[in-house]
Amino acid sequence: MKKIFIAFILLFFSGSISYAIDEIVLDQEKTSVFDKLSDIYYGKVENKSDVSPILALFSKDGYEYKNSYINSIKATFLYSGHLSYTNTEKDSSLIHSFYAVEPMITIKFNENKSKAMFDINFARKIDDYDNKFTQKISQAYISHNISNNQTILIGQGARLPNSYDGSRSLFSQEMFLKSQLGRTLGEAISVGIRNIASYKYIDYDIGIYDSTRYMKDFGKGIDFTGQIIYKPFTENNEKSGDLKIGGSYNIGKYYNSYNMYSAFLGYKYKKFYIRTEYANADGYNGVRNSKNNADGFYSLIMFNIHPKLDLLTRYDYFIADRNYKSSYCNEYSVGINYHLFSNMKLMLNYVKRNYSDKIDSHMILFATRFIL
């Protein structure tokens, strides 16, 4: 009990950093450095001449050029630090880690129709990857808006949309951890060409990629990934809420063939949000490749009880290999998110894991996530 109490105190006073959903109202008398940097980031500084060129790089639109082929250069810095306490019947552990120390550069040109981006996470570690540098590259691509609704991207962009939860960035996920299907089957980053589109009722993201992940080793196979999302309430969101119904499909070969599909439903009405997703994989190629046939399902509920405070809960089921039905895990999670500043979020989660073939565990997870 004493260990749990000490762990909780450490969790409470520890920190890490991310994207906050809400924007706080500005107070002209604010002097906090976080408030000032937040105002710069979200473009709330009316007179940019009051901001140094270096800080202007971190503003919403970046450092803008006039009469130049380059329209703007924007710098972004992402940070996430984690503290986790795990307890089982046999032992306990307390671990602090830096999950994201991530500078990003975005260059817009060609009348803002084209963009080049480079993003590297110095804290990323994937144990069985030989190249310690390429595994840290999150994004390195060139994109061009071919219309108001469609973009073509060439290079290594954001996570492949092989599932909704698996494609989300660290700084947009609601809970400390992604769902089991999201972090096992998803988290796929690769080089390829993709077409991303957003219309009134339909969004889609389709692409062809090299089946390697994080530029590990090219030429072992081709990957196709596509996702489509239907938005039936677009015309009347304020009254009906925001409903999204979608699915993903991923097929390819990386040493082993893999074939995966997923379906999800998400609904947001005022301060209430719910999302559920199911995924089925006959072999998969996430961060790691596997021949296993896996299934996963989760359901998440979030309620914004205050402009700065979210309450969340999630049930999460995952079977790592359907050939061994005794190998499954149920996760039960509850959490609180506190939006300390408009670009800084504190997260506190409790997770209970019930394994079919392992000792059950309890976890207390704390993170501070920040984007500048």
N, C-alpha and C positions, 0 to 999 in steps of 0.2 A: 504493500500500500504506500509505503514511504517513497518507493521508486516512482510510482505512478504520480504522486503529488509533485515530486521534484521535476519529473518530465513535463507535467502540465505547466508549471511555472516557467520552465525554459521555453516551452512552446509559445507561451503567451508573450514573452518579451523578445522572441527571436523575430527575424524579418526576412522577407523576399519581395518581388515586385511584378504588376500586369495591367491589362486594359480594363477600365471601369466602364460600365454600361451607361451610367448617368453622368450628367455634367452639372457641377455645383454652381450656384449663383455667385458671381464675382463680388467681392467686397473691395472697394477702392483703397481701403486702409491695410490690406494684407501685406505682410512683410516676409512671410515664410518663403524660403528658397524654393520649396516644393510648389507653392502656389504660383510663384513667378514663372518657374519652368513650365508648369502646367498651362498657364495662360499663353505662353509663347508657343507651346506645342499645339494647342487647339486654336491658334490664330486669334486670340482675344486681345492682342496688343494692337491697337488701332494705328499707331504711328510706328512703322517699322524702323524709322531712322533712330528711334530710341533704343533699338536693339543692336548689339554688335553683330558683325557679319557671321561670326562663329555661332552665336546663339540663334541667328536667323536661319541657319541650316536646320535647326531643330523645330522650326515653326511648322504650322499645318501645311503650308505650301512650299516650304523650303526657301533657300536663297534664290531669288528670281533675277534673271538676266533680261535686259532690254536689248532689242535689235541684235539678237544672237540666235543661232540655230539651236543652241541649248536654251531651253526655257527656264529650267530650275534644277537645282541640286538639293536634295533633302537628306539629312542624316537622322537616323533613328537609333535609339539604344534600348534594348530589352534586357531585363534582369529578372531572374527568379531564383530565390534561395529557399530551400526546404529543410524542415526539421521534422523527423518522424520518430515516434516511439512505438515499438512493437512488443507485445507481450503474448507468450504462449504458456502452456503448463510447464514446459521445461526450462525456458529462459526468457530473457527480455533484452532489448537493445535500443539505443538512442543514437540516431545518425543525423548529422547535419551535412547537407550537400548543396552545391551550386548547380542548378539545373539549366540555367540559361544566363550566359554573359555574352550578349549578342549585338554587335554593331551592324547596322544596315545602311547602305547607300542607294538612293533612288535618283536617277537622272531622267528628266523628261525633255523631249525634243520634238522637232517636227510639228510645231504648233500644239504641243501637248498630246498629240495622237500616238506617239511612240514613247517607250519607256525601257530603260535598262536598270536592272536591280542586282545587287550583290549583298548577300546576307550570310554571316558566318557565326556559329555558336561555339565559342571557345570551350564551353563547359561540357559539350556532348562527348560521351565516351561509349563506344560500342566495342565490347571486349574482343570479339573474334574478327574484327576488321583489321587487315594488315596496314592499310594506309590511314594513319592517324590524322592526316590533314583533310582529305576529301570527305571523311565522315562528319566533319564539323561544318561543311558547307550546306546551308539550308536552302538558299536560293541563288541562282546565277543564270539569268535569262534576259532575253529581249522580247518585248511584246509590242503589238501594234493594234490600235482600234480600227478595224476595217469598216465599222459603222457605229452608230450610237448604241447598238445593242450587242455587238460581237467583238471579241478580242482574240487574236491569234498569239500564242505564246510559244517561243522556241527556247529550249534549254531546260534547266532544272528549276521548276517552279515550286509552288506550295505542295502540300501533301496530296497524293492521288486520291480522288473521291471514290474509293472502293467501299466506303461506308460513310455515313454522315458523321458519326462521332470520331472515326479514325482520321477524317480529313481536316478536323478542326485544329487550329493552332493552339499552342499552350496558353496563349493570352486571351483566347476567346472561350475556352472550356469553362463550364459552370463550377465543377468540383475540382478538388485537388488532383485526383486521378481521373483519367478517362475510364470509360467502361472497359470490361475485360475484352470484349470484342474489338473495341476501338484501339486499345493499346497492343493487342496481340495480332489481330488480322490487319489492322490499319497501320498508321504511322509510316506509310510507304512514300519515299521521296526518290524520284528518278529523273533521268534526262529524256526529253522527248518533245513532241509537238502537240499542242492541245488547242481546242476551240472552246472558249468560254462565252456563254451568251446569257443575257437576261432580258426577258420580254415581260409584258404585262401579267400574263398568267403562267408563263413557263420559264424556268431557268434550266440550263443544261451545261455540262462540262464533259467533253469527250476528248480522248487523246490516245496516241500511240507512243510507246516508250520503249527504251531498252529495259529489259527485265532486271538489270542490276539495281541495287539500292545504294544510295549515297556514293555513286561512282566507284563501287568496289571493284568490279571487273566487267568490262563491256563485252558484248558479242556472244553471250551465252543464251540469248533468246529475246523474243519480242513480247511486249505486254500491251493489252488493250484494256482501258478503263473508261467507263462512262457512267454519268449520273444525270438523272432528270428529276426536276421538282415541279410539282403542280401547285399553283397558288389560287384557289378558287374564290377567295374573298377579297382579292386585290382591290376591287372597285368600292368596297364598303368596309374597309378594315376597322374604322373607328367604331362602328356599331356591331359588326359581326366578329371582330377579332382577326388575328392573322393565322390562317391554317396553311400548313405545308405538308404535302403528301409526296413522297419520293422513293426512289430506289436506285441502286447501283449494281453494276456488273463488272467483273474483273476476270480476265482470262489470260493465260500466258504460260511461258516455260522458262524456268531458271534452274538448270539441271533436272528438276522435276516439274511436271505439268501441274498447274493449279487452275481452279475454276471456282469462283465465289460470287454470290449475290447477296444483296441486303435490301431491306425495305424499312422505311421509317415514316412516322407521323409526328408532327409537332404543331402545337396550338398555343398561341399567346393571346390573352385577353386582359387588357389593362395591366394589373400587377401580377397576374397569374400566368404560369408557363408550365406546360407538360410536354414531354417527348418520349416516345418509345421506339425501339428499333430491334429488328431481328436480322441475323446474318447466318448464312450457311456456306461452308467452305469444303470443297473436295481438294485438299491441298491449298496452301495459301502462301503469299509472299509479302509479308509485312516488313518490319525491320529485319526479320529473319525468315528464311524459306523453310517450309515444312511439308511433308507428304501427308500429315495427319488430316483426317476429316473432322472438322470442328463445327460447333454450333454455339451461338451466343444470343442473349436477349437481355435488354435492360429497360427499365421505365424510370424516368426522372421527373420530379415535380419541384418547381421553384416558386416561391412567393416573395415579392418585394414588399416587405412590411413597412419600409421607410425608404426615402430616396437614397439613403446610404447603406441600407441593410437588407440582405437577402437570406431567407431560410430555404434549405434544400434537403431533399431526401431522394434516395435511389435504391431500387432493388436491381440486382445484377446477377445473371446466371450464365455460366460458361462451361462447356464440356470440351476439353482439349482434344479428345479423340473419340469419335463415336464407336470405334471398334472396341473400345474399353469403356463401357458406359459407367463404370464405377469411378472414372476419373473426371469428376466435376467439382465446381466450386460455386457456392452462393455467397454473394457479398451484400451486406446491408450497410448503407451509408447515410449519415446525417451531417449537415454542415451549415456553417454561417459564413457569409461573405460581408465584409465591411469595406465600403469604398471610402477610404481615408481621404484621398484627393481624387480629382477627376481622372487621373491616370495612374492611380495606385490602389491596389486591392489587397486586403488581408483576408486569408482564408483559414478556417479552422474546421477540420473534418474528423469524425469518428467513424471507423470502418470495422465491422465484424465479418470475419471470413470463416465459413463452414466448408471444410474440405471433405470429400468422400474417402480420400486415401492419405490424408496428412493430418497433423495436429491443427486444430482450430486456432485462430489468432485474433487479437484485438489491436487496433492501431489508432493512434492519435497523430494527426498530420497537420502541420502548420506551414503556411507559405505567405510570403509577401511578394507580389508581382507588380512590376513597374515598367511602363513604356514611356519613353521620352522622345 
